[in-house]
Amino acid sequence: MNRKIQNLQRKRVAIGLPQASSFDIMANSAIDKLIVPDGVETEIIRVDGYGIANARNKIRQVVLDNNLDYVFFIDSDIIVPNNILAKLLALDADIATGIYVKKAMPTVTELYNWSLDKTKIVPVLLAEMSTIKNPVELAACGFGATLIKRQVLEKIRFKWEEVASFNSNATTYESEDLQFCVDARKYDFKIVVDPELLCGHIHKVILPQQNNKQG
């Protein structure tokens, strides 16, 4: 096992499951198979019956109220590899994520970098990520399979109802997770993706060999 993972001690992680709809059976099964590193405690928090931003904020508040160290958000239609929690913890990033594609656009990921003119964020193509072997920093990411440190949650809450629409200076988005990333970068928090952590998205499933790696 990776030495960084071995050295993690007494980390408390909320597995945050905001349910916009019922969790897919494959997504639930993947959560049950998550590898939890030694010295890490996990607590599953399911919140349903609310809009996605409100659901994430309720999970965020549980993390803050109970002095947990991280939240690991998993969406109801995302199938995570069993080593993803261990690998994301080992990155020790403020916000760390795996890769999954958009359901309607199977060649486009929910990872984002700045456009060349720095006026907006643009999605990263899956083919671009296939050439990257090591973790890299991003401008933003979706939160379908994303680990966030407590320190970030202390500074930022999820916004949807206050958000109007995407605008040309790339400061406002119709997405609670992308807006969270934009707000996080104002505090110089780093967003990192591990290119080995390919996740499935229901109906556009990617289930690589990495799913069975042990940390």
Residue, then its C-alpha position, 0 to 999 in steps of 0.5 A: m500500500n502507498r506509504k502516504i496512505q499508511n501514514l494517514q491517522r485518525k482521518r474522519v471522512a463523511i461519505g456524502l450522498p446527495q440524492a436528487s433521485s434514488f441511487d442506482i443499484m450499481a452505484n450503491s454496490a460500488i460504495d459498499k466495495l470502497i476500500v477504507p485505508d487504515g486509520v480512516e473512519t467513514e460515516i455515510i450521510r444520505v440527504d434526499g428530498y432537497g435541491i442538489a445545492n441544499a442537499r450538499n449544504k446539509i451534508r456540509q453542515v454535518v461535517l462542520d458540526n461534527n468536526l469531520d476532516y473531509v467529505f467525499f461526495i458521490d452522486s447517485d448515478i456515479i460508479v466509483p472504483n473501489n480504490i478511489l477514497a484511498k487514492l484521493l486521500a493520498l493526494d492531500a489536495d484541497i479538492a480532489t476528484g476522479i474522472y467521469v464523462k457527461k451522460a449526454m456527451p461521452t467524450v467530454t469529462e466533468l473536468y474543466n480548465w481555463s480557456l486560452d484567453k482566461t475568460k471562461i472555463v471549458p470542459v476537458l475531453l476524455a482523450e486529453m486525459s488519456t495522455i496524462k499519467n500523473p495527478v494534475e491541477l484543474a480550474a474546476c470539476g463536477f462533484g460526482a466523485t470528489l473529496i473536499k477538505r474541511q478547511v474548504l467547507e469552512k470558507i465556502r457553501f454551495k450556491w444555486e438559488e443565488v446563481a443567475s447564469f453563466n457570464s462572460n467573465a467566468t465568475t458565475y455558473e448555473s451549477e453548484d459544484l462549478q460555482f463552488c470551485v470558482d469560489a474555492r480558487k478565490y482562497d487559493f484552494k487547489i483542485v486536483v484530478d487523479p487520471e487513473l481514477l476513471c468512474g462510471h456514469i450510468h448509461k455512459v459507463i466507463l469501468p476500467q481495470q483500475n477498478n480492482k486496484q488495491g490502493 
